[in-house]
Amino acid sequence: AGKTKTVYFRRITGAERVKLLAGKRVNVGERNTMDLDLADVLRNRHQLVQFSACHEDGKPLFKSLEEVQALPDWLLNALAEHADDVNKEDDTAGKQ
C-alpha cells in the first residue's frame, strides 16, 4: 500500500486490434443466423485499405497487410471509412 508507479499508454495498431477480437463471434439475424468472427471482419477491412489505397498514379500504397496493420488503429479506421466510401456497391461510390 502507498506505492506508486508511472504507467504510460499508447494507441494500439490495427494488428493489435485484430488480436483483441480474435475468437470473438457474433450471431447476426434472428432466423437465419450467420456466425461472424470479428477478427475476420476487421482483417477484411484492413485488406480493403491495402487493396484500394494508392498513390496518385494508381500504384498500391501498401505492399502487405502487415504494413497496413502496423498503422495506428485510429488512422486505419479513418482510412477504412474512406475505402468503404470509394468502394460502395451502388451508384454513389466515390462521390464526395
Long-range contacts (C-beta under 8 A, 24 or more apart in sequence): 11-72, 11-73, 11-74, 12-72, 12-73, 13-69, 13-70, 13-71, 13-72, 13-73, 13-76, 14-42, 14-46, 14-68, 14-69, 14-70, 14-71, 14-72, 14-73, 14-76, 15-66, 15-69, 15-70, 16-73, 17-42, 17-73, 17-76, 18-42, 18-43, 18-46, 18-69, 45-80, 45-83, 45-84, 46-76, 46-80, 48-80, 48-83, 48-84, 48-87, 49-76, 49-79, 49-80, 49-83, 52-83, 52-86, 52-87, 53-79, 53-83
